[in-house]
Amino acid sequence: YQYLSRYKRKEDLDHFFFIPEKTEGTDKECLKVLLEFCGRHNPSWTELSNFTHFLNFQLSKCEKSVFCGPAVGGDFQGF
């Protein structure tokens, strides 16, 4: 939700890192954003769960990648 809500507001994600202890938004706002980005019309709970698990896995890998870190600079901006 933290990434998707910032992406929706067109914020720079290159220097943002997920903070598990930081709670943002309400349950209703979170569900609304997840449904918007899920890519399925009227998804089941299983589809929504799979989407969030896959997205979380990919974003975790991205945060750990040397190619996606702030140290890379402008060479891969937005990557």
N, C-alpha and C positions, 0 to 999 in steps of 0.2 A: 504494500500500500504506500509506503514512504516513497519509493521510486516512482510508482505510477502517478501518484498525486502531484509530485513535482514535475514529471514529464507533461502531464496534462496542463499545468500552469506555465509550461515552456521555460522552466528553470534550468540552469546549467547543472547537469548531472556529473560532469567530469570530476568535480571535487567533493561529491557527496558520498558518504559511506553509511550503510545501514547500521542503526544502533538498536539492538534488540530490546534494551531496557526502556527506550523512549517510546511512549504511547502517543500516537497522533490520531486525531479524528475520532468519530464515533463509529460504532458497529455499522450503523446505517450508511454512513459515508463510505466506509471501507467496502461494504458489499456493493454499493452503487458503482464505485470505481472498478472493482474486480469484474462486475458484470459488463461494464463498458468495454474493457480491454480483453475480455476472455475470447472474443471472436466467434462465439456461438450465440444464436438466438435462443433465449429461454433454456440455458444450460442446466443440466442436472447437478445435484450436489457433488456427485462423483466427478463430473467434467470440471466443475469449478475447483475442486480439490486437486485434481491432476494439474490443472493450469497453474495454481498457486505453488504446488510443489516443484513443478518444472521451472517456473519463473524464479523461484527462490534458489534453486540449484544453479541456474545459469548466472544469476546476479552474484552469487557467492563466488563462483569461478571467475567472473569478470573482475570483482574486487581484488582477487588474489593475483591476477595476471599482470605481468610486468608491462605488457603492451597497452593496458587500459589504465595504468596508474598516472597520477599527476606528474611524475618525474619524466614521462615521455614528452611532455610539452605539447606544442601545437601540431606536431607531426601527425598525430592520430586523433585530433580533436573530434569529439562526438562519436568515436568508435565504440 
